[in-house]
Amino acid sequence: MPTGVQLTSRSQLPGATGQGPRRLSERILVPPLGNPMFSQVIQGLADVLRAADYHLIIGDTRYSAKIESSLVLEMLGRRPEAIVLTGPVRDERTRKALIRARITVVQIWDLVPRDVIDCAIGFDNYAAAVAMMQHLIERGY
């Protein structure tokens, strides 16, 4: 988890039903949970959020745009403080729902600027490949 992450916690937010306080929560949607590439990201995010009195709720998209859309719409109905997504949102209806929700949307992993809804932490595989090839050519390979 990158340093410099700052969260503000409000201890007594009204619940979705208006019947008392609710726990602050963030949602993350990831491809299959068994993918070891994401385990450290999830653990780091969970640690930082827990320290700020937030709960991390995880949704497994199985690399499916349909499942991702269903999970996003379900999660938005529960009024999260933010949603973390891996990669671009592939469904336009889901993208519009995230924008209308007016919450923080953090997109991580493989991204290009045109895909970003709110903020991003990630990389561009194409740009990385170009930089790598330029480096090898400069070295005479």
Salt bridges, closest charged atoms under 4 A:
ASP47 OD1 - ARG50 NH1 3.47
ASP53 OD1 - ARG23 NH2 2.67
ASP60 OD2 - ARG62 NH1 3.42
GLU74 OE2 - ARG78 NE 2.97
GLU81 OE1 - ARG10 NH2 3.05
GLU81 OE2 - ARG22 NH2 2.99
